[in-house]
Amino acid sequence: MSIKNNGQTAVLSNLLVNPKFKYFRYLCLIVVLVLFAYLNVFSGFKGRGLFYAFILSLPAFAFPIYINIYLLIPRYLVKNLFSRYAILFAIAISIALLGLAISLNSIPEYYRIIEDDAWLEDSLSIINIAFAFVTLSLIVVGTTSVELFRRWTLYDKQITELEETTMQSELQQLKNQINPHFLFNMLNNANILMKEDPGEASQMLVKLNDMLQYQLNDSTRNEVFLSADIQFLTSFLDLEKIRRDNFEYIVSKEGDIHNIQIPPLLFIPFVENAVKHNPDSNNLSYVHLYFEVQNNELSFICENSKPAIPIKKEQGGLGLSNIKRRLELLYNENYSLSFNETEITYTVNLHLKL
């Protein structure tokens, strides 16, 4: 029995969130509107007047339903602004009923089943006004329940997929970034520096220790402070500068970055690619990072020089598609990602709405 119910729930969820059934959902809503509009007037009008009344009733039902689905729910209800939602909900219902009453009253008397005076007296009574308000409210609340269930199903699906994708991508990042070859080079450089410059060797080991701690501990959290992630990137570039000659980097920060939280290891794939595809040891190579927080938006720019002799790009790795997928799951439509390549530079532009 539970297996059957789970299957039915899965089918219902698929109908509500799958883009393939978008037009089917639109059709269902139109059918509901047509049904209620007809039931509202079929017992009060006759002949051509029934058609006029039906056409005039459609906007009265459509207005509060569409306003509720596309404006009130996303802007107020899902953001827990319940008082504003209730007030605007009541206003939308009142406007719909007022417009319906005025429009139906314009239909000539000889199209009405009930005489004009009796119809006006009956429709304008306090009981009937209250009944009409409650009835239309219940209809709109029904669409609210369906829309909230659809959103909950969509969010639940995204969270599940995000957990799986994020876990796989972060494990892959750890595997690619802190690998035995990288650690061997850093420790070998530290061993050489211990004889030549013990102070610099000590600083290098401290940075390596901080970097490892961040990846193995802090990166398991859902969110970290932007300042901590920038410090991690700085340590990564510091170690790269020690490891190779003719390498420079800049990390520029603007705005209040200290109170901003982001998902961990969000920028390192871009920085890692900038370093990996920029291995010119004979000429000066660089990586420039720019962070700017303004108007509740975060802008990230990663620019790197390109080697004089192009290198062959390796297959595999994290891949741009996985990075885009993670951004899509984390920020939905609240981000933009673009790339710009010239003969001497490669630039990544990432903008996030916080």
Order of alpha helices (4+ residues) and beta strands (2+ residues): alpha-alpha-alpha-alpha-alpha-alpha-alpha-alpha-beta-alpha-beta-beta-alpha-beta-beta-alpha-beta-beta
